[in-house]
Amino acid sequence: MLPGVLCTVIGGFLLGLVSRENIVYLYADVGTLAGRADVTREFVAKELAVYNVLAKYFARCFIDTGRNGPVRVVAEVIRCLERLRR
């Protein structure tokens, strides 16, 4: 079952856009994200929960940016997109 917001007119429009794309979900743990952001840890935790649900439905690849350096993350994104193009 999809989150309620996706059942609205705007949500339907966004679903249409997202369904045609190859979504790569870049994520990290709450502590890492909170350290990178200028918002509270609680806000990051709530935001991460929402994004995790959306990623469950739409992401084609999942890449942890908290455990890998920038060069490795970019390499993984490229590999993912190349695999999806085939």
Summary of the structure (lengths in Angstrom):
residues: 86
radius of gyration: 14.5
end to end distance: 29.6
largest distance: 40.9
contacts: 200
relative contact order: 0.16
helix: 64%
strand: 13%
